Amino acid sequence: MTTAFYTHADCQRHEMGDWHPETPARLQAIEDQLIASRIDQFLDRRDAPLADPAELERIHSAAAVDRIREHSHALALSGEPYYSLDGDTLLNRHSWQAALRAAGAALAATDAVLAGELDNAFCSVRPPGHHATPDQAMGFCLFNNVAIAARHALDVHGLERVAVVDFDVHHGNGTEDAFAHDARVLMVSFFQHPFYPFSGGGPAEPHIVNVPVPAYTDGNAVRQLVTDKWLPALHAHRPQMIFISAGFDAHREDDMGQMGLVEADYAWMTRQIMQVAKEHAQGRIVSCLEGGYNLSALGRSVVAHLKVLADLD
């Protein structure tokens, strides 16, 4: 297996204040655990390129893209530290560059996997993406990295069917908004409910498989819902490529949510996704970091995920 690990130092320059849980230390925690686990040597490390802003506009409105660019540039000129987009989503002068790297990683990984250079890839990037709607940055997210990459696979590479798998503790409302009327994209997810962003609990289109779960749901229950809900939908859709919104904040040590997953659950889910990809998609997977705010749990969970992707476990 050839598994790439995309990241870039620019992704650590975006920050929203010392109080904020979505911190540059998240990426360093992942790096530390890669070294401690000794799997770093088995990954194909690649720098995330800058996305072209036009590529963002396959998902986002021009106004949404301009808002991030202009306010980030204004901060660089003014010397002010932050610009608040909402109560918990802020920009600093490096945010535009970081966001272009995050989307660029997902796009480059998609190109490389589809070219056959790689079996799969993990993008260790921030800001995360799955709350960003076509018109609005929110929930720590600026641009929807996974949605941008999935649309790129469809519209540029000509795939007919892809899937997005989202195992973050929060509903990926931005991804659902982006693909609500595009049946080429199957989206399967579970998420704590009721919980931010307080969406996903109602009726959805047949290609959107939302599975809201209550607080304190544990790994056994998640494995059952994956078996009962996700896997039949994925096999029926026969995706030609799978994208993962890999949030690790459903871990039992993560105070951002109140769920009970552990590293073994993330490894098990990854195995199930890989089996679907092998059967229908020539094994093609691109996974992008979303949430995960307990630094130790985040690093350990990413390592568990990567060990399976790289066939090291």
N, C-alpha and C positions, 0 to 999 in steps of 0.2 A: 504494500500500500504506500502511496505517496500522498502525504497529508501536509498541506501548507499552513503556515501560521503567519497571517498578515497583521502588521501593526506599524505604528510610526510614532516618533517622539512628539510630533505635533498634537497627537491625541491627548497627551498629558498636559499640554499648555492651556487647554480649555479648562477653566475652573469657575465655580460659582460662589466661592466664599468658604471660609473655614468651617462654617456651620453645616455645610451642605453634604448630604450622604453620597451624592454622585461625584466622587472625588478622583483626582488623578491617581491616588494611592491604589485604586482598584486595579489598574493595569500593572502596577508594580507588584501587587500581591500575586497576580497571576504569574508574572515573570519569576518571582521568588519560588513559587511552588513548582514551576517547570524545572528549575535547577535542582530543587530538593528531591523531586521525583525521578530525576535523571532521564526524563523523556525528551528534553530539549534537543539532544543530539539526533533524534529520529525524525524531527520535523524539518520541513523545507521552509526556512524563514524568509519572508519577503517583505519589503517595504511597501506600505500602502501608497499608491499614487494619488494625485489630486483628481477628483472627478471634474469633468467639464460641467459648468452650471446648466448647460442645455440638457445634460443627462438627468439632472434633478427634476427638470420640468416634464419628464415623462410621468411623474407622479404629482409633483407640486405645482401650484400656480406660480406664474412669474412674480406676482406680488409677494408670495410667501418666501420665495428665494431672495428677492430683493431686500426684504425686511431684515433677514439675517445678515446679508452682505453689508448693507448700508449702516446698520447699527454697530456692527463689529468695527467697520472702518471708522465710524464716528468716534468710537471709544479710543482708537489709536491716536486720533488727532486731538481729542479733548483731554486725554490723560485721566478721565474718570475710570474707576475700576470696573463698573458693571452697568449693564442695562437690563432691566427686568421685563421679560416678555409676559410672565404671569407670576403668581406668588412663589412658585418653586422652580421656574425655568429662567435662567439668566444668561447673558452673554458677557464675555470679556473680549479684549481686543484680539485674542487668538481663536475665538470660537468659529469664525468663518473658515479659517484654514483647517481646523480640527474636523469640522463637519464635512469639508470636502475630502479629507483623508478617510473618514469613516465610510462615506458613500463610495469613495474610490476603491477602498479595499474590497467591498462587496462586489463591485463591478469587475475589478481585475480578477478576483477569485472566480467569478462566473465565467469570464473569458477563458481562463486557464483550465478550468475543469471541463468546459465544453470543447476546448481544443485537444483534450486528452493529455495535457501536461501533468495533471494532477488527478488523483482519485477523488479527493475532497479537500475542503479548506475550512479553517476557523479564522474569523476576523476578530482579533482582540483590539477593539476600537471603542472610542467614545467621542462625542456624545452618542448615546443609544438612539433607537429610532422608532419603536413600534407604536408609540402614542402620537407621533407627528402625523396629522391629517393632511390631505392635499392643500389645505388653506391655512393651517395653524400649527405652530410649534407648541408643545405642551408636555407636561409630565417628564421633565428632564431631557426631552427629545427635540432635536432641531429638524433633521430630515430623516425620512423613513428608509434606512439603509437596505433592509430586506425587500421592501416593496419596490424600491428603485432597481435592485438587482433582478428581482423576479420579472418585472416589466421589460427589462433589458433582454433577458433570456427569451421572452416571447416576441418582442417587437424587432429586436436586432438579429437574434440568432434563429428566429423562426420556429421555436418550439410551439407546440400546440397545447400542451397541458403541463402545468407545474403545480407544486404544492408548497404551502407555507405551514410549518409546524411551529407553534408558539407555546413554550412551557414556562413562561414568566408567570409570577404570581398575580400580575395585573393583566386585565384584558387588553389585547392589542387593538384598541379602537381605531387607531390610524390605519393599520393594515386592513382591517375590515372595511373602513370607509373607502380605501383606495380600490378595493376589489369587489365591492358589494354587488356590482352589476357586470362582473367579468367572470363568467363561468369557466374560463380557461384556468383559473386559479382556485384550487381547493385550499381553504384555510381550516386547520383543525387546531383547537386550543382548549386548555382548561385554565381556570383562574379562580382565585378567591372571590366570593360574591356574597353579599354586597361589599364592595370595596372600590377604591379609585380605579378607573375613572367612572365607575357607576354605570357601566354599559355592558352590553353583551348578554344580558339576562332575558331579553325578549325574543320574539320570532326573528328568524334570519332566513336568507336565501338558502336553497338546498346545498350549495357549494360552500357554505359557511357553517362549520360544525363547532359551535360554542358549547363547552361543558362547564357551566358555573358550579363551583363546589363551596361548601361552607368552610369557615375558619376551622383549623385543627384537623383538616383532612390529611391523612398520612399516606405513606408510599404505597401501601397495599391497595388502598382505594384508588389511587392514581393509576396503578398498574392495571386494575380492573377496568377503569374507564378507557384507558388506552386500548385495551384488548377489545372491549365491547363497542366503543364509539369511533375511535380514530382509525384503527386498522382496517375495518370493513370499508370505511369511506376512502381511505388511501388506496386500497387495492382496486376498488371500483373505479376510481379516477384514473389510475394508471399514469401517474406523473412521469414526465420525462426528465425532471430534475426536482430536487427537494431543497428548500431553503428553511433554515431553522432560526427562529427568534429565540436565542439561547439566553433566557433569563434564569438566574440561579437564586432568586430571592424567595422561592418557595421552600428553601432549606430550613430545617427546624431551628437552626442557630441564627437565622436572619430576622431581625426585629422589624424589618419593613413590612412583613406579612405575618400571618399566624398559621402557616401550614407546616407540615411535618416531614418533608422529604430529606433524604440523606444522599451522599455521593453514589451509593449503589443504585438508587432509583434513577439518577441521571444516566448512569452507565446502562441500565436496563432499557430506558427509553431510547437511548442512542442506538442500542443494538436493534430494537424493533424498527426504528427509522431506517437504519442501514439495510435491513433485510428487505424492506419495501423498495428502497433505492436499487438494490442489487437485482430485484425481480423485474422492475419496470423502467429503471432510469440509468442503467449501466453503472450503478453505484454513485451517481453524481449528486453530491451534497455540498452546499455552502452554508455554513453556520456563522451567525453574527452575534456578538455579545449584546445582551440587553441589560437586565437588572442583575442584582447581587451586591449586597452592601455590607455584610459581615465579611471582612477581608479574608479571614482564614477559611471560612466555609466557601467563599467564592473561589479562591485559588484551588482548594482541594476538589471542588466540583468541576471546574474547568479541566483539571488534570484527568479526572475520571471520564469526562466527555471525550477528551482528546485521545486517551488511551484506547478507547473503543474505535474512534474514527481512524486511528493509525494502526489498528489491529495489533496493539501491544498488550491487550488485556484478555 
